[in-house]
Amino acid sequence: MMTEYETIQFELKDDGIGILTLNRPKSLNALSFQMVEDLHDLLDKLMVNLDCRVLILRGAGRAFCAGLDLKESNILERRKKPPEFKKFYFLDVPESVKSRWYFQQRISQIIVKMRKISQPIIAIIQGPASGGGFTLTLASDVRIASENARFNNAFIKIGVSGADLGSTYFLPRLIGLSRAAEILYTGRFVDAEEAERIGLVLKVVKEEELFDVAIDLAKNMLAKSPLGLRMTKDAINLTLDAPSLETMIQLENRTQVVCGSSKDTIEGVSSFFDKREPKYGHR
């Protein structure tokens, strides 16, 4: 089933794999105001869509995402504001600080929703992932890059803070504070080889293999209990800020008891002893 938006595409396959494509290839999939709204709409739907169990995030064309579309930005007051900005973000409030604050809140909530949805997100990256595109990859669960992928924290290079859209939250947790600080302070590009070496991406593959590798990984996840997979993502989210081992152990205990009371556990154990693949369905 394919769902068309103005700036993105979403396809839900019969097996439960959802494919989200950023679809502004002529603009290197830069985040326009319309794309922000399209992503909100889709993520809101995925919050309650249990048929979609794993999400693959990709960009159309030769780039993953070049970040915020500066042609639509109101950073330069002399630039004429496009109708999309007035429609979605200006809200008849003339003060530029208020309008910028609203937009900042709106775009940042995409990152929050990416972590809130129950589906693990596999990001496949070709070409540049800059600024907001960089943070979309950081908010994903797994990153797979092509040999020409490049990552950078572009915010710091255009006169604003390098701390944006969760960059200072995710990056130090992924690669350590020292490496993260250098990348966030300088805005330099990290190529695919370095990204793999420092643990920013899971692996680097040829561009033509990106999608197939992601599909294989998604199918591996689909072979697991739907409830167990969702609760594992919940636990990973919470452990990022957990105050202690004991706290997480108590949470994990609860996830095991809940999952162990479901039909999935009976099927999982039965398939183990029968030496066959489990049949969980799309619950």
Summary of the structure (lengths in Angstrom):
residues: 283
radius of gyration: 19.9
end to end distance: 18.0
largest distance: 69.5
contacts: 886
relative contact order: 0.11
helix: 50%
strand: 16%
